Amino acid sequence: MLEGKAVIEDTDMPLKMQIQAMASASEALDLYDVLDCTSIATHIKKEFDTKYGCGWQCVVGSSFGCFFTHSKGTFMYFTLETLNFLIFKGASYLI
């Protein structure tokens, strides 16, 4: 397992879910090359879909911008090693 420490930048997730997110990220970094951000994100998304129900989104990389609406209690943005991780469950809203 990776020895690096995650730095949480922002979150509204419950603590148990935060721990799962960081553990999934660490596991993915052990399984995939650090440059294979798509496989890392896919691994985390599939774990969250399985554990917490469908609809999760995951973005992994060293530089990205984003704008999204998420369901309350499902957002986390953190850094581990050289990568940034954004995990959230999408929310729909009516215009």
C-alpha positions as semicolon CSV with decimal commas, in nm:
position;residue;x (nm);y (nm);z (nm)
1;M;0,000;0,000;0,000
2;L;0,115;0,352;-0,077
3;E;0,285;0,536;0,207
4;G;0,186;0,891;0,105
5;K;-0,056;1,091;0,315
6;A;-0,372;1,231;0,161
7;V;-0,445;1,601;0,208
8;I;-0,815;1,681;0,210
9;E;-0,878;2,012;0,034
10;D;-1,258;2,020;0,069
11;T;-1,536;1,774;0,151
12;D;-1,889;1,734;0,280
13;M;-1,871;1,352;0,296
14;P;-1,919;1,161;0,620
15;L;-1,588;1,051;0,773
16;K;-1,640;0,681;0,694
17;M;-1,691;0,763;0,326
18;Q;-1,383;0,990;0,326
19;I;-1,172;0,704;0,460
20;Q;-1,310;0,477;0,187
21;A;-1,228;0,735;-0,081
22;M;-0,868;0,769;0,032
23;A;-0,828;0,391;0,067
24;S;-0,970;0,336;-0,283
25;A;-0,733;0,599;-0,425
26;S;-0,434;0,444;-0,252
27;E;-0,530;0,098;-0,377
28;A;-0,573;0,228;-0,732
29;L;-0,227;0,388;-0,720
30;D;-0,085;0,051;-0,619
31;L;-0,261;-0,121;-0,909
32;Y;-0,208;0,129;-1,193
33;D;0,068;0,349;-1,325
34;V;0,047;0,702;-1,183
35;L;0,011;0,835;-1,540
36;D;-0,295;0,616;-1,607
37;C;-0,544;0,858;-1,452
38;T;-0,840;0,708;-1,640
39;S;-0,787;0,361;-1,490
40;I;-0,734;0,509;-1,144
41;A;-1,058;0,710;-1,170
42;T;-1,248;0,410;-1,308
43;H;-1,131;0,192;-1,018
44;I;-1,252;0,445;-0,759
45;K;-1,584;0,510;-0,938
46;K;-1,663;0,138;-0,963
47;E;-1,587;0,085;-0,593
48;F;-1,815;0,373;-0,494
49;D;-2,092;0,263;-0,732
50;T;-2,078;-0,085;-0,577
51;K;-2,062;0,029;-0,215
52;Y;-2,285;0,340;-0,222
53;G;-2,510;0,299;-0,529
54;C;-2,478;0,415;-0,889
55;G;-2,415;0,769;-1,007
56;W;-2,067;0,843;-0,874
57;Q;-1,818;1,049;-1,071
58;C;-1,442;1,058;-1,027
59;V;-1,182;1,289;-1,179
60;V;-0,810;1,223;-1,129
61;G;-0,518;1,429;-1,254
62;S;-0,252;1,682;-1,175
63;S;-0,433;1,977;-1,334
64;F;-0,801;2,014;-1,418
65;G;-1,088;2,254;-1,383
66;C;-1,448;2,163;-1,316
67;F;-1,795;2,290;-1,239
68;F;-2,067;2,052;-1,119
69;T;-2,369;2,000;-0,896
70;H;-2,344;1,722;-0,641
71;S;-2,576;1,551;-0,397
72;K;-2,532;1,671;-0,040
73;G;-2,282;1,463;0,158
74;T;-2,111;1,310;-0,146
75;F;-1,831;1,551;-0,238
76;M;-1,460;1,515;-0,169
77;Y;-1,153;1,680;-0,320
78;F;-0,813;1,564;-0,199
79;T;-0,450;1,522;-0,300
80;L;-0,248;1,201;-0,271
81;E;0,109;1,180;-0,394
82;T;0,124;1,397;-0,709
83;L;-0,243;1,361;-0,808
84;N;-0,566;1,542;-0,725
85;F;-0,884;1,341;-0,672
86;L;-1,239;1,469;-0,710
87;I;-1,519;1,230;-0,614
88;F;-1,888;1,316;-0,606
89;K;-2,232;1,181;-0,676
90;G;-2,410;1,386;-0,937
91;A;-2,732;1,569;-0,860
92;S;-3,007;1,666;-1,096
93;Y;-3,205;1,980;-1,068
94;L;-3,495;2,134;-1,257
95;I;-3,456;2,462;-1,441
